[in-house]
């Protein structure tokens, strides 16, 4: 039977990568006022920013719905397929629980708690697809991914704390102070949770360049397969500057760019950029 690889929409993989690796994406929900939208299907990040700024609040987000999970998983279960499903960190959302509940009792379902977000999940998804293409069985793939989970390096620089404050993830006073002083935190994911690693000051584009070049020692210890640039609408000039720097290191076989999806963008706001990779 086939190995089917699925991921929730917070993995932020581009449409081209989803097609290349045969991934099925299952959307989380984004709630804007009285309306609920499927992430990546019914609403774009730019529409989310427009709504958030007009309403001075951040949309709520919700895990993959049980009905949507059932609709996606049931045909695969009935076909007897092996299923590997990647979810946003269980410390950030409840999608893992939803998928496990829908697939309860089906021994060929492997629910992977990514302990990450955005292309920190995407890196794991692509690695699983490559292992499957190489002939590894589903149980071994799940085991390998879980063994290597702590090697994923995910970090990003936030332009404004306004969106985090609106979502209750920092105080309004802290956000106002940071925005006034042009403070841009570097957020890192460790053990499935986000934390502030460092604070940069100045124009956001300068802060992002400083953040990226400051990763050089870690990048030199990265697995050479790929590195992601994932952003929430940064300027083309800035993204290309980051790409040129990463390509100039001569480390990576490919430098991939993706746009953060609706759920991630709802919380980080515009002009956020991250560099994500596996360490060796």
N, C-alpha and C positions, 0 to 999 in steps of 0.2 A: 504494500500500500504506500501511497505517497506521503511525504512529510510536508505538512502545510505550516508555514510560518506566518504568524499574525502579530500585530502590535497595535497598541492604542495610539491615538493620534498625537499624543505628546512626544512621539519619537522624532517628529519634525523632519522626516525624510522627504526629499523632493519627489515629485511625480515620476521623474526620469529614473530615480533610484528604486522606487517602488516597483516600476515595471521591469527594470533590469534584473532585480533579484526575486521577482515573483512574490512580493509581500502583500498580504491583505491588511488594510488599515481599518480599524474599528474606532469610530469617533467618540470622544467625550462630548458632553453637552455644555453649551455656553448660554447662560440665562441673562438676558438684557431686559430689565423691567419685567413685564408679564409674558415675554416671548422667550421660547427656548429654541436654540439652533444647534445643529450638529457641527462640531469643529471641522473645518476644512471642506464642508459640503454646502452649508447654508449661509455662511458669513465669513468675511475676510478680516485679517488683522486691522487693516486700515479702517474698515467700518466699525470695528470694535473701538479703536482709538477715537473716532469721530463721536460715537455714542457716549463713551466714557467722559470725554471732555465737555460735551453738551450737558450731561447729567451730573457731572462732578462726583461720579462714583465709578467703581470698577465692577464689571459684570461678575456674576457668580459663575462658578464652574462646577460640573458634576461628573461623577464617574460614568463609564460606559453603562448604559441602561441595561437592565436585565432582559428586556424585550429585544433590544438590538443584539446583545450577546447571544441570546437564544437563536435568533434568526441566522446569525453567522455560523455558530458552532454546530447547530443541529444537523445540517446536511453533511458536514465533515464527520461527525460522530456516526451518523447512519451509514456512511461510506466506509467506515472502519479506518479512517486516515489517522496517522500520527499528527498531533497538533502541538506546536510550540508557540505559546502566547506570551509576548513581552508586555509588561505593564509599567507604568510610572511607579517610582518608589512607593512602597506601602507606607512610608512616613510622610508622603505628600498627597496620597489619594487612596481610594478604596477599590480601584478597578480590579486588582488582584483578587480581592474577596468576591467580587461579582462573577468573574470568570470561573473561579474555583467552585462557586455555588452552582452555576449553570452546568458545569461539566462534572459535577460530583458523581463519583462512581465509575467514570470513564478512565481507565488506566492508561490510555494512550494520549491523554492530555497532560502536557508539561507547562505549568504556569511559572513563568520566570519573573520574579520580583527584581527588576533591573537595579534597584537601589540608586536610581538616577532619574534624569529628566532630559528632554530634548534629544539632541544627537548623542548624548551620553547613553541613551537607549539605542539610538540608531546605529551606533558602532557595534553594539552587541547583536542587533538584528542582522546586520550585514555579515558579521562573522558567523553567525548560525547558518545563514543561507549558503555561505561558502563551504562550511563544513558539510552541510547536507549535499551540496553539489559534488563534494569529494567522496561521497559514499558512506559517511558516518551515520549511524542510526540515531533516532531521536533522543533516546535516553542518554546516550553518550554525549550528544550535542548539549543537552540541558546541563549535564554534569560539568562539561568543559566551560560553558558560559558562566556557570555559578562559581567555578574555581577561579576564573579570571576577572570576576566582577569588580574586585577591588583595584584592578589595574586601570580602570577607566578614569581618565583625568578630565573633569568637566568644570569649567569656570567661565565667568563672563563679567563684563563691566556694565553697570547700569547708569544710564544718563541721569534720570530723575527718580527720586524716591516717591514721587506723587502717587504712582500706581500702587506701590507696596503699602503706602499709608492708607489709601482708599480701601484696600483689601484687608486692612487690619494687621498687616505684617510688620509695620513699624508705626511709631506715633506721628501724628500730624506735625507736632513741634519739631521732631527730629528731621522730618522730611523738609519742612520749611527752612530749617537751619542749613541742612546739607545743600539744598537747591540754591540758597542765597550765597553760600560760600563756594559753590561749584565743586562740591565733594561728590566723587563718583566711587561707590564701593565696588571692590572686586568680590564677587560671590563665588564660593567654591562648594562643591558637593563632596561631603565626606560621610561615609557610613549611612548613606541614604538620606541625609538631611543637608539643607543649605546653611551656610554660615559666612560671615564677613571675614575675608582673609586680610584685606588691606584697604586703605582708602586713598584715592588719588584726587588731586585737585587740579583745577584749570578747565580749559575747554574740553568737551567730551572727546573730540577727535584726538587731541593730544594725549588724553588719558588712556584712550584705547590703544594707541600706538605704544605708549609706555608699558601698558599691561602686556601686550603681545611680545615686545622685545624682552620684557622681564621674564618671559617663559623660556628663554633660549636654553638654559641648562636642562630644564625638564624635557624640552622638545628633542634635545640631543639624546635623551634616553627613551624616546618614543619608539613604538613599533613602527616600522617604515611603511606599512601598508597604506595608511591614509590618515589625514587630519581634516577635521571639519571646521569651517568658518560658518557659524550660525548667528544670524542677526535678525533684528526686528525692524528693518527698514532703514539701515544706515546708508549713507551716500555711496554711490558707485565708486567715487574716487577713494574713499576710505577703505572700502572692501578690497579694491584692487591693490591698494598700498599694503594691506595685510597679506593678501595673496602673494604679492611679489616678495615680501619678506619671507614667508613660509617656503615658497618655492626656491628662494635664494639659499636657504639652508642646505639644500641638496639631500634632504633626509627622506622625504615622502614620495611614494610612487604616485599618489594623487592627492591633490588639495581640492576638497569638495566644499561648495557653498550651498547653504540652504537658508531659506527664510523661516523664521520661527512661526509656528502655527498660532491659532487663535487662543488656545488655553495658555500657552507660555507667554504670549504677547499680552494677554489680559493682566498678568501679574507683574511683568517686568517693564511694560511700557515701550515706547518707541526708542530707537537709537541705542539699543542694547546689542552688544556683540560678544560672542564667546569663541574660544578655540578649544576643541575637544579631540582627544586622542587616547589610544591605548599606550601605556608604558610597556617596555619590553618585559 
